[in-house]
């Protein structure tokens, strides 16, 4: 058994093991009884420690000046570790630095992050500090070697206790997963099993345990809503009364401030629920629009046994509504109703797309599949196994997940369109998480969804969401983009090749394909020649023949599309998007594309027909009791859906283009892709989404351009909507100064990039970091980040760039933790982020956010206007510009600077349209070299 360990942590000059060096070693060797012995030393790296490392660790150049070089402590470090297993947070990092210094380790190593990712499956973050906090371990100092090593020791012992307290059956399941990848954690699992006593696990017992399937602990009954026969309406006075209660309930609203704009919006929503119709509301930042629509919606729904669906674009807002705003609003409404002697509790639920829910059928298949797996796969599967007995929802949002692991979730998520219709065993016994989520929604007064699910529901004749007559569309300015994506389709040639390949005997990687598995299921057609299922073997052969022929046609299609793109694309461009206009379809190269596409389409049809025959044969065999076909039917459905989608895209982009769609072919990242999108989504929204619903409320902080709702309501298909503009309660005259640079070169002009980068460095210096710079391209972010790191190298200001230094969520966290930073971002940062307080005190607009003129969808849609720029491009850009401004002031005490470095806002006539979109704040125009002085004077 494992009894002694060494917890280790190193501080280094950076993260690159080839170039950086150790500056501090901290280690503690310990046993399970709690005895320990520590080792700590500074190490002189022979170079200056970078400023950001000094800030993070508190270790200065003076601290290491008199310290030994690592070569002088190498033997002591080696002797302290000995042959004990090494424990650490991200221990591979520390071991790599030890190896670089010729301290070789041969004992097993255990990563506390890996262990915690399984044993704390619902954690939101798993850095060492967060793990310690979750486990109740005090960690007074962070980012110092010995303190981190001691915290790692205590965390590791606590995690071992958790592991050893797990049920024996769960430990066996975790071991089964670990064994499939040769995951080192298997040593700790075996140790936990041994310490638990009892006989060794036999192969038969292990199989029996893996065949069982624990599911969530509750089987709550969900009573559907019962509509009242007599309709109760909400008066304006009642709205006022509810918000008056909010002042008296600091337990619900600790910092509640009366906002007339919020009450005004709530009254308008109550009137709409009473009278019906469409309403568009622009509610300025700080209005509290969530509560303004939730309060009247809940009052109406509770009194009338009715349902309101609220849809958002971002998961952040969906989570905010579900976890904070909706429960608080419900408590407020319930308190008001109790005062009036009315009873009833509000039921609120969240419904997401099916791929957010764990599929128990697919999970059972994964558990019993002995195939080798990667460490990332088994780590995720072990986490799910530990989480499953606790979860009531099976919702991915509960589960800790890294960005690298997220694609693996698709192996066990509920992504089959017909899974409920097939009524698998878990649907039949009521344990299916997706089914239970829909049952909860059917019993709820308010259902919180997202725009994507809303559109899926519309496309499937309201079969996804429960019936509803009232719809609130929050973040409505994003609905057109989401609808465009929903009604669009793309098909890459690599994707098409994979769709075909996986159906043959072997795929392009040599792995067994669908036909091979089908052949194996039939017994090969020889040994079981008289068996009823032997008839599947000839179908497998026919599928293989059809697949081989279609593969050749796909290769020909790829070559002909590449030749067409190369003929029209800009020479040397890494990416090219070619709109398929009537003129381009008349070229000889396109005729070749059409000819080859006919052959591909025929091949896909034949494969689809053969799959249909397999499905019919399997159904008949299942009826005879000769085959258990649930898994086979599910796989056939997935392949048939992929084939159908590929055929549809080929037909609508190449063979049968529609006047109502724009189509294109693109070259990027070594692939050729076909794409299509609707010219307009408004008619589809009017017919499929709004339909005959009683009320539609569209709301956002930005729905007007040039002072008018016209552009937004027209694009959203709300032409006859009433409109309401609710001003922000913030005093922008006190809070914001907007600075416009008048003399910088315009985008695309000589010296534009260098002038822009120098000016950004100047204003960032003046603001002492605390800055978000918004760009319109990732290339500009990368180039500016490289330049700023040099320009700000001596200013102790961190430079964080989207996609270079991490995800948007990570970068926002870094900005909060280390405000002396500048954050460079693109689309993800123009909207939906919330950084209150001084951590974000300056927004810089590098370039006005006009649409990319070569984008095929923009090109196709703009051709519908007499004045494409003024009627389409400019309103879009103004709305995005206003969203960017909205990131600056997030609280009534915030103060900030809004800097626009695109001089076209001053030089071009359309610049006034952008400025009219700003709230009432001071606007100053000046030379670029004067900006930093104004920033310094304005910011505290």
C-alpha positions, 0 to 999 in steps of 0.5 A, a space after each residue: 500500500 501507498 503510505 509515504 509521498 512528497 508534495 512538490 511545488 516550484 516557482 519559475 521565471 516563466 512557463 517554458 521549460 526550455 528557456 525558463 529556470 527555477 527560482 524557488 523549491 518547496 517540498 513536503 514529504 508526509 505519510 497518511 498519519 499526518 507526519 511531515 518534513 519540509 524543504 525550501 530554498 530560493 534558487 538564483 536563476 542567474 537572470 532577472 525575474 520578469 515583473 509579472 512573476 515578481 507580482 504573482 509570487 512576491 519573489 524579487 531579484 533581491 530575494 534570490 541574489 544570494 541564493 545558490 544556483 540549482 546545481 548546488 542544491 540538486 543533490 539535496 532535492 534529489 535526496 529529499 524526494 527519494 523514491 516516494 511518489 510525487 504529488 503536485 498541482 499540474 505536477 507534470 510542469 514541475 517534473 519537467 523542470 526537475 528533469 531539465 535540471 537532471 533530477 530524474 524521478 522514477 516513482 509514480 506521480 499524482 496530479 491533484 487537479 486530475 484527482 479533484 476533477 473526478 472527485 469534485 465533479 461539480 466544481 466551477 474551477 479547480 486551481 489549487 486555491 479553489 480546491 483547498 477552499 472547497 475541501 475546507 483547507 486554509 491556504 494563507 499564501 498563494 504562489 509561493 513554493 512551500 506554501 503551495 506544496 503544503 496546501 497540495 499535501 493537505 488537498 491530496 490527503 483530503 482527496 484520498 479520504 474522498 476516494 476511499 469513502 466511495 462505494 466499492 461499486 463506484 471504485 470498481 467502475 472508476 478502475 474500469 475506466 482507468 484501465 482502458 487508458 493505462 491512467 496512473 490514478 489506477 494505483 490509487 484506486 487499487 489502494 483504496 479498494 485494498 484498504 476497503 477490505 473484502 475479497 478481490 473483485 472478480 471479472 464477473 463481479 466487475 462486469 455485473 457492476 459495470 452493467 448496472 446504472 445508477 441514476 439521479 436520486 429523485 423521481 419528482 412528479 411534475 404536475 402540468 399547468 392548469 389554465 384558469 377559466 377566468 382571466 386575471 389581469 395585472 394593473 399598473 398599481 399592482 406593478 408599483 406595489 410589487 416594486 415597493 415590496 422590493 425596497 423592504 426586502 434586502 434579503 432578496 435585493 440587498 442593493 435595490 435602488 428604485 428605478 422609475 425606468 424599470 417600473 415603466 418597462 414593467 407596466 408596459 409588459 403588464 399591459 402587453 400581457 393584458 392586451 396582446 401584440 408585439 412590443 420592442 423595448 430598448 432598456 439602457 444599461 442599469 435599467 434592471 430589465 430582467 426584473 422588469 419583464 419577470 415580475 409582470 410575467 410571473 404575476 400573470 402566469 401564477 394567476 392564470 395558470 399560464 406559461 411565459 418562455 424567456 429566451 436569451 442568447 448567452 449562457 451567462 444571462 441564462 444562468 443569471 436569470 435561473 440562479 438569481 433574477 427569476 427566483 428573486 422575482 418569484 419570491 417578490 411576486 409570491 410575497 405580494 400575492 400572500 399579502 392579498 390572500 392569494 396562494 400559489 408558488 411559482 415554478 421556474 425551469 431551464 430548458 436547453 438543447 438536447 446535447 446539454 443533457 447526459 444520455 443514459 443509453 449512450 452512457 450505458 454503451 460507453 460503460 460497457 465498451 472495453 475499447 482503449 480510451 485516451 486519458 482525457 476520455 477516461 477522466 471525463 467518464 470517471 467524473 461523470 460516474 462520480 457525478 451521476 448518483 448526485 445529479 437530478 438534471 444530468 445537465 452539462 452545466 453542473 459538471 466541471 469541464 475543460 475546453 479540451 474535454 468539451 468535444 468528448 461530451 458529444 459521445 454521451 450527450 443526448 443528440 439524437 433527434 428521435 431518441 424520445 420517439 424511439 422510447 429507449 428503456 430510460 425513456 420508458 422508465 422515466 429516468 431519461 434526463 432530457 425527458 425529465 427536463 421537458 416534464 419540468 418545463 411543462 409544469 413551469 410558469 416560466 421556462 428559460 430557454 435560449 435562442 437556438 432552442 427556441 428556433 429548433 422548437 419552431 422548426 419542429 412544430 413546437 415539439 421541443 418546448 411545452 405549449 406557450 402563448 407568451 414569449 420574451 426575447 432578451 438580447 433580441 439584437 442577436 436573434 437575427 444572427 442566431 436565426 441566420 446560423 440556424 437556417 444556414 448550413 455548411 458542408 466541408 469536403 473533409 466532413 463529407 468524406 468522413 460521413 461516407 467513410 464511417 459507413 464502410 468496412 473501415 474508415 480512413 484511419 483503418 478503424 472498423 466502420 458500420 459495415 464491418 460491425 454489421 457484418 460481425 453482428 450477422 456472424 459473417 454469413 457463414 457460421 450462422 448461415 441459417 440464423 435469421 440475422 445472417 441476412 444482414 451480411 449481404 446488406 453490409 457488402 452492398 453498403 461497402 460497394 456503395 461507399 467505395 464508389 461514392 468515395 471516388 466521387 467525393 474526391 472528384 468533387 473536392 478537386 473540381 471545387 478547389 479548381 473553381 475556387 483557385 480560379 477566382 480567389 485572390 492569389 496567396 490568400 489563406 482564406 477565400 469566400 466566393 459567392 455563387 452568383 448567377 454569373 459565376 455559376 455560368 462558368 465552365 469550371 462550375 459546370 464540372 462541379 455540377 456534373 460531379 455533384 450529381 454523381 455524389 448525390 446519387 451515391 449518397 442516395 444509394 447508401 441511404 437506401 441501403 441503410 433503410 433496408 438495414 433498419 427494416 431488417 433489424 426491426 423485423 428481427 427484433 420483432 422475432 426476438 432474434 436481435 436487440 436493436 436499440 443501439 443499432 437503430 440509434 446508430 442508423 438514425 445518426 448516419 441517416 441524418 448525416 447523409 440527409 443533411 449532406 445531400 440537402 446542402 449539396 442540392 441547395 448550394 450546387 444543383 437547386 439553388 434558391 432565390 431566397 438563399 445566398 450560397 458560397 464556396 470557401 477555402 480555408 484551413 486546407 478544406 473546401 466548404 460549401 455554404 448556404 444561408 437565407 437572404 432574410 430570416 424575418 419571414 421565417 421568424 414571423 411564420 415559424 416562431 411568432 405565429 399566433 402567439 398572444 404576446 412577443 416582447 423583444 428587449 435589449 440594451 441596443 435596439 435603436 440605430 440613428 434614434 429609430 427602432 425601424 432597422 431592428 424591428 424590420 430585421 426581426 420581423 416585428 414590423 407592427 410592434 409597439 416600441 418603448 425606449 427606456 433610458 438608463 438611470 446612470 448619470 453618464 455626464 458624471 461617469 464617462 468622457 468619450 475621446 475621439 482621435 482626429 489625426 490617426 491614419 484611417 484603416 488601411 492607410 500607411 502607418 495605420 498599424 504602428 500609429 494605432 499600436 503606439 496610441 493604444 500603449 499611451 492610453 493604456 499607460 495613462 489608465 494604469 491598465 484597466 483597459 479593454 481594447 475592441 477589435 474586428 479581427 483576430 489578426 489585428 488582436 495578435 499583431 497588436 498584442 505582440 507590439 504592446 508587449 514590447 511597448 509596455 514592457 517597462 510599465 508593469 502592465 500585463 497584455 492579454 489577448 483573446 485566443 492567445 492567452 486563453 478563453 474570454 472567461 479566463 481573460 476576464 478573470 485575469 483582468 479582475 484579479 490583476 487590473 494593471 492589465 490591458 485585454 485585447 478582444 474581438 466579437 466575444 468582448 463587444 457584448 455580454 461581459 460584465 466587469 463592474 468597478 475600477 478593474 475595467 475603467 477604459 474601453 478603446 475602439 480600435 476600428 469601427 465595427 462595420 461588417 466584412 464586405 466580402 462576407 457572402 451573407 452580407 454581400 447577398 443581403 446588402 444587394 437587396 437595398 438601394 443604399 446598402 451602406 446607409 440602410 444595412 451596413 451602417 445600422 449594423 455597425 452602430 448597434 455593435 458600437 453601442 454594445 461595445 460602449 455598454 461594457 464600460 459602465 456597469 454600476 451607478 458608481 462606475 467611472 470610465 473613459 471611452 476612446 475611439 481611435 478610428 478617425 473616420 468617426 470624425 472625418 466622415 459624415 456617417 460618424 455623427 450617426 455613431 455619436 448619436 447612439 451614445 448616451 448623454 456624455 461629454 465627447 471631446 475630439 483631439 489629437 492622438 498625442 493629447 489622449 493620454 493626458 485627458 485619460 489621466 485627468 479623468 480617471 481616479 
